[in-house]
Amino acid sequence: QVQLVESGGGFVQAGGSLRLSCAASGRAFSNYAVAWFRQAPGKEREFVAAISRGGGSTNYAASVTGRFTISRDNAKNTAYLQMNSLKPKDTAVFYCAASSSNPLGSRYARLYNYWGQGTQVTVSS
């Protein structure tokens, strides 16, 4: 198993930046693809970005492409989500997820078997 803990959320004005971190403990972090999902109040959880086990492959939701960057440091057992040019519609709880079955990363939540507790991101206009 792997345990995931997100951090870095907070309150920021539109146009600002935040960097989220996802710290993993337990089994080898490099065995897992990692993704970020988010859930806004009253809405379903949605895919944001994913990164492969080795970090060489990434994919993004269209709504964040060009603004967000996912990365990972397997030596530090940590994944990151750099968020720039934030918009009020980015306001949500952001969740980190890890998948042992899909090495390249996926946008489908059902393929992720480990989840963090979430971190709140609030963007004001």
C-alpha positions in Angstrom: 0.0 0.0 0.0 0.9 3.6 -0.3 -0.3 6.5 1.8 -0.7 10.0 0.2 -0.8 13.4 1.9 -1.5 16.5 -0.1 -0.3 20.0 1.0 0.1 23.4 -0.5 -3.5 24.5 -0.9 -4.7 27.8 0.2 -6.4 31.1 -0.8 -5.1 33.0 -3.8 -6.3 35.8 -6.0 -7.1 35.2 -9.7 -4.0 35.2 -11.8 -1.9 33.9 -8.9 0.0 30.6 -8.5 0.1 27.7 -6.0 2.1 24.5 -5.9 0.5 21.5 -4.5 2.6 18.6 -3.2 1.6 15.0 -2.7 3.9 13.1 -0.3 3.9 9.3 -0.5 4.9 6.8 2.1 4.8 3.0 2.1 5.7 1.0 -1.0 8.0 2.3 -3.7 6.6 5.5 -5.1 8.1 4.8 -8.5 5.8 1.8 -8.9 2.8 4.1 -9.2 1.4 6.5 -11.8 0.1 9.6 -10.1 -2.8 12.0 -10.9 -4.5 15.0 -9.5 -8.2 15.3 -9.5 -10.4 18.0 -8.1 -14.0 18.4 -6.8 -15.8 21.7 -6.6 -18.9 22.1 -4.4 -21.9 20.5 -5.9 -19.9 19.0 -8.8 -18.4 15.6 -9.6 -14.8 14.8 -9.1 -12.9 15.6 -12.3 -9.5 14.8 -13.7 -6.8 17.5 -13.7 -3.5 15.9 -14.7 -1.6 12.6 -14.6 2.0 11.5 -14.8 3.6 8.2 -15.5 5.7 6.1 -13.1 8.9 7.5 -14.4 7.7 10.9 -15.1 8.3 10.8 -18.8 4.6 10.9 -19.8 2.0 13.5 -18.7 -1.5 14.4 -19.7 -3.8 17.2 -18.8 -7.5 18.2 -18.8 -8.2 20.7 -21.5 -9.3 23.2 -18.9 -5.8 23.4 -17.3 -3.5 22.8 -20.3 -0.9 25.5 -20.5 -1.6 26.7 -16.9 -0.9 23.6 -14.7 2.2 21.4 -14.7 2.4 18.0 -13.1 5.8 16.6 -12.0 7.3 14.1 -9.7 10.5 13.4 -7.8 10.7 9.7 -7.1 13.8 10.2 -4.9 11.7 12.3 -2.6 8.5 10.2 -3.0 6.7 13.4 -3.9 4.5 14.6 -6.8 3.7 18.2 -7.6 1.1 20.2 -9.3 2.2 23.7 -10.2 -0.8 25.9 -10.9 -0.4 29.2 -12.6 -2.9 31.8 -13.9 -5.4 30.5 -11.5 -9.1 31.3 -12.1 -12.1 31.4 -9.7 -13.4 28.3 -11.5 -10.3 26.4 -10.3 -11.7 26.6 -6.8 -12.0 23.0 -5.5 -10.6 20.4 -3.2 -7.7 18.9 -5.0 -6.9 15.2 -4.5 -3.8 13.2 -5.3 -4.2 9.6 -6.4 -1.9 6.7 -7.2 -2.4 3.8 -9.5 -0.5 0.5 -9.5 -2.2 -0.9 -12.5 -1.8 1.9 -15.1 1.9 2.8 -15.6 1.3 5.7 -17.9 -1.3 7.5 -15.8 -5.0 7.8 -16.7 -7.8 10.4 -16.5 -10.2 7.8 -15.1 -10.6 7.9 -11.4 -11.7 4.2 -11.2 -8.1 3.2 -12.1 -6.6 4.8 -9.0 -6.5 2.7 -5.9 -5.0 5.1 -3.5 -6.2 8.6 -2.6 -5.1 11.4 -0.4 -7.4 13.4 1.9 -7.5 16.4 -0.3 -6.3 20.0 0.0 -8.6 23.1 -0.5 -7.7 25.6 -3.2 -9.8 28.8 -3.3 -9.3 31.4 -6.0 -10.9 34.8 -5.5 -11.9 37.1 -8.3 
